[in-house]
Amino acid sequence: MAHKAIISPAMEFGLAAMPPIQAVFKLLDRAQASFLRQMFTLPKTASSIALRVMCALPSFQHRHTELQARRFVALADRSRRHMTRHALSVASS
């Protein structure tokens, strides 16, 4: 599907690094639903949740949580001498 290959990565770029702001998640979810409605030539009254389920797409809030968890797990697996661990320790002090 073109959405998962092209549109989703563009919309998700930087999602893990941003703070969890509900208004931004709602805007992203609405934009995604609008795109899906146009892609399937559905009316504006088509349910955005049904569209996400039909296309197996998570909400942006769920995707944000998933991406942040992946990022933290990846950071935790790095050695103490890795440059990202050093940068995080400098930034927190």
N, C-alpha and C positions, 0 to 999 in steps of 0.2 A: 504494500500500500504506500502510495506517495507520501501520505501524512507521516507515517512512522519513519520513513527514510529521509525526508527532507524537512518538513515543517516542524516536527517535534524537536529534533536536535537544535534547530535555530531558536525555538521558543524556550528550550531548557538551558540554553547557554548561560552560564553564570548562576543558575538557580541554586546550586548547593552553597554558593558563597554569600548569597543575599540573606538578610535577616528574615524571619518568618512573618511577613506582613500580609494579613488576611485580605486587605483590599487589592493587593497586587495579585494574589492567587485568584481572586474572583475575576479580575480583569483578564488574566491569562485563560481561565476556564471559559469565559464568555467568548474570547477571540477564537479559541479552539472550537467551541461549539458552532460558532458562526461559519468557520471554515468548513467544518464537517457537513453542516446543512447545505452549504453551497456545493460541496463536492458530490453529495448524494441528491441534489436538487430537491430538498425537503423544505416545507414551509417554516417560517420563523417560530411557529408554535410547537415544532417537534422537540421532544424532551432532550435536554442536553445530557442528562444522566443516561437515558436509553442509548444515545449516540455513543457515549464513552464505553458503555457495556458492550454494545454491538461491535465496536472497533477494538476492544480490549485495551483501552487507554485509562491510566489512573488519573485522578485529579492532580492538579499541580501542587496542592498541599501534600498529598501522599508522595508524589515524586520528589518534592523538596526533602522530605524526611528520609526517603530512601537514599537519595544522593548524599545527604549529609552523613548518614550512617556509613556509607561506603567510604567517604572521605576520611572519617575518623578512624575506621578500621585500618585503612591503608596507612594512615599516619602512625597508628599505634604499632604496626608491624615493622616500621623502620627502626634502624639502630639509633642510638643516642647521638652518634657522630654524623648522621645524615643532615644535610643543609636545611631541610624543612623543619626538623626537630630543633635545630639550633636557632633558626629564625623565630619559631614560636616561643622558645624560652626567652629570647631577647625581647620580643614584643610584649610578653606578659610581665616582664620585670620593670 
